[in-house]
């Protein structure tokens, strides 16, 4: 059956909270007071095991992020075909050099109230890394091997109502099981759902809108139900809580019910106005309320048009997207909503409108935030199919588990309005050969069966081959990872009428580091294991941003891009994957601490069409380079600017579409360095000076300055404040080469959580309250306690004046 690419649908978001109760069901978060040990034990002895020496942890939890770093942990001698390698070679730091390999056990006791006759108890995991085996009261209830997958078990028969119950989880990460840092442990939330025998099936509700206009939206709700002789009452309320529509239905087809509800004058979910409604679905048997779902949703229309691509609510919308791995830098893989929101807030300021979950299934928290903040989302499933990239990767489970994992992904997340496309894989070796074409079609059909409203893509790197064997032709959306020289041929030969840059750029840079001479280079390596922030260095298979900009600007059938990557991540330290110490990526637009690199402002000058961008690089502290050529770049949304060094004009530069680099950059290549002041004055299209920015040569480090992303946070035990620490001279100028050792002390209604300086070569541990500044900066994360009050952070350093900042936890 041909999939429907033009669709209008509403979206469900189940609220996450510690405990949610109605008269019919209880949802309990199993987040606190787990016992954990990082060693293998005999599961048969688990109920009697003495856990007094086990660590007490909260979930989500990543057992490996505290280190220490060790190059032997993840040393792999491999040939990486994705990097166009011809022979195997030893790689270090490939998965972050953190101790994620091994077995971890988790135990938790919990109570379930006395169950009424026939009540069901579900144990729901959003993700556990990896190969989860689960026991309740000593009885094994099941296992699920894929660490990124959603899964649940019906544990009704194993529960002791009103008594203590023992939950045990065994996880194991094997060596050579990932190409990046996967994390370790129960790194996403776990919930216990108690409901009646007659109920809405877990992940069984799907809402779409077959018709929408300014006057009316037709809301179609399909729900799978356990029970007979039932009726469903649905009430829809707007953002202010006002009832806008309702419907009651008692028609059941097998185990499914369907409703069509008219919503008058609908407010659409969009990138700029992500409006969300609320629906309450009540399930009755006779006059007895049996189950209830409280739902947030959004209404919007999406279609993909030949030659144009994504049309959102009638407007052609290019993907201005980034790829994100699931780790949160110094927090590791453990999900934290405040950390995710900080990432998205930074990206929103850059003008980013789209996220690709690379190369794994996204968290519910990330999708909820994208729904709320107005990001469109490409939800990816696998990095491997049947053919391996690493010997202990998902290939071991694909044949048995792929369909189950796709079904769970789609059903758990398909009601989020942000998701506009699925991806069944990334750079899978199965692109070669006829069997891979069949697998691609098989997986795509599963996605269509579970969700006929969204198209499916695959990130293809073997484009030349997929042009020949039909692999690319059968995909709903042909996604090209790099391979710019094949864009024209792909457009001509693929039947879809457009192509997506599913992974682009892979430019490498280190925040605040600049190398001379300034020139374009591939796989350039330096003795300090850093890459230049002039943004002209890439990998053997990749390119600088300007090459993608050319295609995005000039061809409507190139429907957007997802840049590799929005933030640096743990592992894959290309081009230094044979160097030590080097344990995290250089690809990020922002570094591992979340601090923007220069490249951030290059993308912002194009993507953020509302706010002014005017950014100078490099820094202006170059002792020993006096009189030497030191090129200056300006990233700005203005078309021309004049540069001054100590008041002397260096000339006016104007963007020029005739050459690749001058289309988006203003460059003064012959500036001679002399200490002092660099100033840029930007002009509007009429030649009027409208903005300026200065940069000064800094003196010796004198004190630190502190700036929090938020000074008011929630006293919920989870919320975070990120404090940027700058080493400055006596006049407050950033010292761009400072590497002072800093120490951190937190008191009051919170605690020190982590620190990161963004240096891919640093082996200092994230959880200890001391670290060197990198290029004058680092970021300290503090976490609120559960009691309101003030959190005070003091930062000190040798030969530096210390500074304090207060964060309010309310």
N, C-alpha and C positions, 0 to 999 in steps of 0.2 A: 504494500500500500504506500502510495506516495505521501511523504510527510508534509504537514502543513507548516510553511515557513512564515506566513503572515498570521500573526496571533495577537490577541488581546487577552490579558489574564490578570487575575487578582492573586494576591499572595498571602500565605500564612506565615506568621512568625510566632512561635510559641515562646512566651516570656520565660526568661530564666530567673529563678529566684531560689532562695534556700528552701522554702517550703510553701507550696501553694495548695490551698484546700477549697473544695466545694463540698456540697452535700453528697457528691458521688465519687470523687476521686481525690487522692492525695499524691502530690509530687514532692518528693523529698530529695534534696541534694546531699549526696554522700561525699562531703568535701573535707571534713575535719577529723583529726585524731585517727589517722591510719598508722599502722605499724609497718615498717619497711626494713628489708635487709637485702644487700646486694651480694647474695651468694646462693648457690643451689642447696636445697634441702629436700628431704624425702616427703612427698606430699601425703603419703599414707600416715605419717606421724604428725601432720599439721595441726589437728585439733588439740593434741597434747603438747605441742611444741612450746617451750619457754620463750616468750618474746620480750622478756624484761630488758634484754640488751639490744633489741631492735630500735631503730630510729623512729621517732614520732614525726610524721609529715602530714601536710595538707595536700589535697588534690585540687587542681592539677599539679603534677610533680615531675621533674626531670632529674633523674639520679646522677646524670653524667656531667651536668653543666659546671659543677664546682671543681672539676678537674682532678688531678693536675694534667697539664698538657704533656704529651709524650709522643714523640714521632714514631715509636715502635707500635703504638696502639693500632694505627690504621695504615701502616705501610703496605702498599699494594704494588706488585709487579704486574702491570696490565697494559694491553694495547687498547687505547680509547679511540675507537673508530669515529665517534662523534667529534673528536678533535682532529680528525684526518691523520691519525698516526699510523705508521706502517709497521712498527715493531713494538713489542712490549718493553716498558721501562719502569723503573722503581719510582713510585709516587709517595710523597709524605704529606701529611696534613689534609689528605683528600676528604676525610670526614670530620675535620676539625681537631684531630689529635686529642680528643677528649674520651674518657673511659666509658663509652656507651656499649661496648661489647661485653656480653655476659648475661647472667640470670639475675632477675630481681623478683622478690616476693613481697606482696602486699597483703595485709590482713586488716579487717575492720569488723567490729561488732556493732550491731544495730538492732533496734526493736521495730516490730511491725504491730500496730494495734490489733486487737482481736478481730479476725476477719468475719464478715457476714457470709452466709452460705453462698458459695460459688464465686467469691471475689478472686480477682486475678492480681498477681504481683509480677511486675516486669522490672528487670534490671537492665538499664540502658547505658551503654558506653558510647561516647562520641569519638573515641580513639584511644588505643593503648599500644605502645611501641615495645615489643611486637610479639606475634604468635601467642596471643592471650589464651590461657587455660584458666577456667573459673570453677570454683567449688563453693557450694553453700552447705554449711553444717557437715562438711566432710564428704559430700556427694558431688561428683563432678557434673556440672550442668551444661558444659560445652566449651568449645574453643573457637577462636577466630584469628587467623594468622596475619592478615594484612594490617599493618600498624596504623594506616591512615583511615581505615574504614569505620563507619558507623555500624553498630550491631547491638542486639539485645537478646535476652533470654527470658522465657517465662519460668519463673522459679516458684510458682504457687505451691507445687507439691512438696517443696523442700523447706518451706518456711515453718517456723514454730511461732504461731501468733501469740503476742503478749510476752514472749520470752526473748532472751538474748540470742541472736543469730550470728553465725560466723561466716563472713565472706572472705575468701582467699583467692588471690590472682597471681599466677606465675607468668612472667614475661621473659622472653629471651631474644637478644639481638646477636646474630651470628656475625663473624667477621666477613668482610667482602659482601655485604648485603645492601650497600647504598653507595651513591656517588657523591653524597654531601652529608652533612651532619643530620642524622634522623632524630636525635633526641633519644631518651630512654625512659620508660616508665609509663604510668597512667597520666599522660600529659594533657588530656582533655577531661571534661567533666563526666561524672558518673551520677545517675539519678535512679531513684526507686519510685515506681509508679504503682499505686494500688487503686484498682477500679473494679466495678461490678462485672459479672459475667457478660451482661449485655452492655456493649461499649462501642465506641469508635475505635477501629483498629489502629494500632500504632503505625504512624506515617501513612495512613490510608486515605487521607483527604486531599483532594486536588481541586483547585479553583481556577477557572478560566473565564474569559469574557468573549463570547463569539461576536458580540457587536458592541461598539462604543461610539458615541458622538458627544457633542457639546451638551445635548439635551438629555441623553440617557445612556447608561451602560447596562448591558445584559450580563448578569453575574451567574455563571454556571458552576455549581458546586457538586462534585461527585465525592461520595464518602463510602468507604467500605465499613461494614457494620457486623459485629458479632451479636446475633440475636434475631428473633422473629417477632412479628406483630408489633412493630415499632413505628414511631413517627419522629420526624426531626423538625424542630423549630429553630430557625436562624434569624437573628436580629443583627442589623448592621448599623453601626454608629460612626459619626464623623469624629474628627480629632478633638472636638469639644465635648464629646459624649452625647450628642444629640442623635436620636433615632432617625435614620433616613430611609430604612426599608426593612421589611421582614417577610418571612414566608414559612409556611408549614407544609410538610409533605409526609404522607404515609405509604407512598409507593416504593416497594422494594423489588429489585430485580436481582435474583440470586442473593448475594450478600451486599449489594450496592444500592444506594439511593442517590437520586439526582434532583437538584433544585435549580430553578431559574428565577433570579431576583432582579428586579429593575431598580437601579440606583439613579435617581434624577440628578441632573446637572453635576456629573461627577468631577471631582478634582483629581487630576492625573498625577501619577508618580512620574517624576522626571529627574534629570540630573540636577537641575537648578532648584526644583520644588518637589522633593521626595515626599509627597503627601501619603500618609498611611491612615486607613480606616481601621475600625475594630469590629469584629463579628463575634457573637456568642452563639455557638451551636449546642442545642440541648436535645438529648435523646430520651424519648419517653417510651415506656412499655405500658400500655393502658394510660392511666393517669399518674404513673409513678416515674419520676425523673431518675434515669439510670446512669447517664453520663453527660459530661459537659466539656466543651472546648472553648476557651477564650482565645481569640485570634486577632492579630493585626494583619492587614493586607494593604496592597496598593493596586491601583488601576492604571494600566498603561498599554499602549499599542506598540507592537514591534513588527516590522517586516524587513526582509532582505531583498533589495531590488537589483536586478542585473545592471551592472555598470555603475552603481552607486553604493551598494552595501546596506548597512544598517540604517533604517528609517525609524526613529523613535518619536512616537506621537506626531507623525507626519513630517518630522524634520530629519534630513540627512545628517547623520551623526558619525563622525570618524572616531575610531578608537584611539584615544590619546592615553595609552595604557602602559603599565609596568608589570613585569613578572615579580612575584614575591615567593620566596621559600617560606616555610612555616616557622622557622626559628625567629626568636625575638632578641637576637644578639646576646647580651650578657644574661638574659633570663632563660636562655635556652629554648626548648620546645614547649615548655609549660605555658598554656594559654592564659593570657591576662588581658581583659577587655580594655583597661586603661592604656596598656602598651600598644594594643592594636589601634585604638582610637588616635593615639599620638602619631603613629605611622600615617594613618589616613588623613589626619589634619595637615601634616607636612606635605603630603602628596596633593591634597586639595589646593593648597596655596600655590603649588607649582603649576596648577592647571590640569593635572591628571584627572581623567574621568573614568578610567577602567582598570580593573585588576585581573590578572590571570594567576590562579593558584597553581604554582609550579613546584614540582610536578606531582601534585598530590591533592587529595580531597580537602576542601577548606573546612575551617571550624564554623560552627553555628554562630559563635560570637562575631567572627569576621563578617559573615553574611548579614547579620543583624545590623552591624554598623554601616555596611555598604547600603543597606536598605534605608537607613536613617539619614545618611549623609549624601546620598545621591551618586553612587558609583555603579557603573555597569560591570558585570562580572562574567568571566570565562572560567567555568568550574572544570578542573582537570581531574583525571582519575588515576592514570598509571604512567610510570616511566618505563615499564617493561611489559611485554606480552609473553609469548611462549619462548622467544629467543632471548638469551641472557645478555645483559651488559656487564653485570657482576655475577659471580657464580652462585651466590646465595641470595639473589634478589627475588623479585616477585615471580620470575619465571617458574620457580618451584611450585607455586600455588595457582598459576593462571588457569590451567585447564579445569580444575575443580572449583575455583572460587571466583573467577572473573565475573560471571553473570550475577552471582549473589552480591558481589561488592558493588557492581553498577546499579543493581536494583536498590540496594540500601542507600547509596549516594543519592540517586534521583528522588526516591521517596522521602528521604529525610530532609532534602533541601529544595525540592522543585517549586515550593510555594514562596520563594523569595523573589521579589520583583527585580532585584539587581541582576539575577542570572539571566543572561540573554543568549547563552551558548554553552554547550557541553564540549569537552575534549575527551576522547577515548584513549589518548596516548601522546607521548612525546618522544620523537626521534627513535622510535622502536626499530630494532634491527629487522623486524618482520616486514619492513617496507620492501625488502628483497624477496622475490619468489612469489609464486601463485598462491601459496598457502596464506601468506600475509594479507593478500587482497581479500581472501575469504574471511579471515579473522576481522579485518576492518569492517566488512559488510555485516558480519554477525554482531559485532559490538554496536554498530550504528543502529541496527534493527532493535536491539534491546533498549537503547536510549529512546528510540521512537515509540516503542511499545509502552514504555513507562511514562513518557512525556512526548506526545505528538506535536507539541507547540514550539519546540526549540530545535534548531539545527545542531549538527555535530561536526567537530573538526578534529584533526590530528596535526600536531606540530611536525612537519616533514622536513628533514634535513637532506634526505637522499632524493632531491627533487628530480634530477636527471633520470633516475630509475623509475620514480612514480609517474613520470610523463609517459613512460613506455609500457608499464605493466597494468595500468588502469587503476592503481591504488588511489592516486589523487583525483581521478575522475569521478569515483563513486562517493567521495566525501561531500556532505552538504556544503561545507565551507573549506576550500583548500587553504590550509595554513602553511606558510613557508617560514621555516627558521633560517634566517640569513639568505644566502643564495641570490643576492640582488641581480647578478648577471643573467639569471634565468627568469626574472619577473615577466619580461615581455613574452617569452616562449610559453610560460605557464598560462598567462592570460589568453594567448591565442589558442592553445590546445586544450586547456581544461574547459568543460562546458558550462561552468557555473556563472561566468560573466563577471567575476571579480576574484581577487585574492586578498588574503589577510597576512600581514606581517606578524605571525604568531609569536615570533621571537626575533628581536632586532638588536643591532649595535654590538653588544658585548665589548664596548669600550672599557679600557681599564685605567684607573687612576687612584692615587693616594691623596686624601685630603691634605692640602697645604704643602704638597711636595712638588717641586718644579725642576725639570732637567734641561740641560743645555748641551748641544744646540737644540733649538725648537724645530722639530721636524716630524712628519708622519712616520710611523714605524709599526711593524708587526712583531709580536712576541719579543719585544725589547726587554732586556733584563739589565739590572744595575746591581752594584755590589751591596747596596743597602736593602735590597729586595723590595723596593718601592717602585711605583709607576708614576709617570709625570701627570700633573693636573692641568697641563695645557690641553688635555682632551684630544690628543692626536695619536694615541697609541691603542692598538686593538690586538686581537688574537689572529692566528693564522687563518681561521675560518670566518672571521667577523670584520667589523668595519667601524669607522667613527660615526657619530650621529648624523653628520651632514649628508652622508650618502643616503640614509633613509629619508631625511627631510626632502631630498630631491624627488624621490618617488612619491612621497605623500603629497607634495605640493603640486605635482604636474600630471597626475593620473587619477581620475575619479574612481577608477576600478580597483585601485589600491585602497582598501576600506579602513586602513588604520594600522597601528602597530602596538606591540607590547615589548617595551624595552627590557633587555636583560641588564640589570635588575633595578628595582626601585631602591632597595637597601642592600648593602653588603650582608653576607650571610656566612655562617660557619662552614668551613670546608671549601673545596675546589679553589685553591689559591693560584689559579692560572694568572700569569705565566710563570709562577714560582712553585709549581707543584713537584719540583725535584729539589727545592731549597728548604733549608731549615735554619732558623725558625720562620715558618710562614704557614698560617693555619686558618685563614679565612679569605674570602673573595676580595677582588679589587673591582668588580663589575658595577657596584652600586652607584646610583646617582647620589645617595647619601651613604655615609660610612656606617660601620657596625654600631656606633653609638647613636646613630640617627642624626648626625650633624651633616648638613648639606655640603657636598663638594662643589667645586666651581661649575661642574656640568649641570647641577640643579638649575642654575640661573640661565644656562643656555636653553634648556627645555622650557623654563618658566617664561623666557622672553617670547617664545612661540605659543605656548599653550595657555598661559594666563592672559586672557585678552582684556581683563578688567583693570588690573593693578599695574603700576609702573615697575619695570625692572631696569636697574642700572648697576652693573657689577663689574668691578675691576679685578684683574689678575695679571701677574702674580703678586705676592706680598712685596714690600719694598725694604727688606733688610738683607742686603747682599754684600756684607763686608768682604773685600777682596775682589769684587767684580767692578770696582770703580772704573769707568770709561769703557767697559765692555758692553757689547750689544745684549740687551735684556728686553726681549719683545714684551709688549703689553697688549692684552686682549680686553675687549669690553663686550659683555653680553647684555643686550638691551632690546627693548621693544621699539625703541626709536631707530630711525633709519640712518642717522648720522650723528657724529659727535666730534669734539675737538679735545685733544689731550695736551696737558701742560705738565712739565717737570720743573719744579721750583719757579713757576711763573712763566717759563719759556714754552711757547707753543711748539708742539710736535706735529702740527698739521691736523686737518680735518679728514676723517674717513667716512665714507658712505657705503652702505650695503650695496653689493653688485651681484646680480643674478648670473652674470656671465661666467663666474668661476665658483667652484663648489664651496670653498671656505668663506668667501666674502659674501655669500648669500645670507648668512646668519650671524657672522662675527665681524666686529670692527677690530682691525689688527694694525698695530704699529710695530713693524718688525725691526726697525733700526734704532730704537731708543737706547741711548747710552746711560748706564746706571750712574747715578750720583745720589747720595743720601739726601733726604728732605721730604718734599711733598709732591705727590702725583695727584692731579685733579683731572676729571673728565667732565665736560659740559655737553649735554645732549640737546639736539635741536629737533623741533617738530618739522613737519613737511613744508612749512612756510619759512623755515630758516630761523625761527625764534628760539632762543635759549630757554629751555623749559625745565631742566633738571641738571643737578651736578652732584658729584661725589668726590671726596678726597680720601687719600691714604697717606699715612705718615711713616717715616722710618722710626721704629720704636727704640727706646733706650733699654737699659738693663731691667730685668724683671724686678718689680717692686712690691706688688700685692696681687690679690686675686679679686675678681668680680664674679658675682653669682646672679644667675637669672633663671627662674623657674618657669616651666611651661604652664604650670597652674599653681597658684598660691592657696587655693581653696579646693580641698578634696574631700571625699566621703570617708567617714569613720566606719568603714565596713570590713576592715581587715585585709582588703585586696587592692584598694585604690592606690595609685602611684603618682608621685610628682617627680619630674625629670628636671634636674638643676644643672645647667651648663656652667662650668667653671672655666674662667678665662684668666690666664696669667698676663698681667698688663704692666706697663711701665708707670712711672709716677704721674704721668699725664693721662693715664687711662687708655693708652694705645695698646692693642694686642701685640704681645711679643711672639711673632709667628714661628720662631725657631725654639721656643722655650720647651724644655723637657724636665722641669722641676718635679721631684718626687713630692706628691701631695698626700695628706692624710685627712680622714673624715671622721667626724664624731656626730652621732645623732642622739638626741635626747627628747623626752616628752612622749607624746601620744603617737609614736611611730617608731620605725626602725630603719637602719641602713639595709638596703636590699641588694644593690649591685653598683659597679662602676665600670665604665668602658671608655677608652681613649680613641678608638677607631683605628689603631695601628695593627695591621694584619700580622706583624711579626712579634707582637708583645706576648710574652708568656706569663705575665702577671695575672693572678686569678681574679675573676670578676667579683667574687663574694667577699673578698678581704678589703678592709677600709683603707687601702692605700694603693696608689698607682701613679706612674709618671704621666705628666701631660704629654700629648703628642701634638706638635705644631701649635703649642700654646693653649690647647683645649682638652677637655674631657667632660663626661656627663656622669653625674651621681644620681642614682635612683633611690628615693625613700618611699617606704610603704606605710600606710596608715594602720594603726591598731583599731580595735573595735570600740574604743572609748574616745569620745570627742576631746579635743584639746589642741594645743600647739605642738608642732614638731619643729625642733631647732636643729639645723645642720650647721656645723662649724667646719671650715676648710682651712687647713694650715699647711705650710711648707717651709723648708729650711731657707732662711734669708728672705722670707716673704711675710708681709703683714697678713694675718689671718682675717677671715671674714665670716659673718654669720648670716643666715637667712631663716625666716620663720614661715612655715607652711601651716595653714589652719585645717584641721580635720574636723568636719562637722557631721 
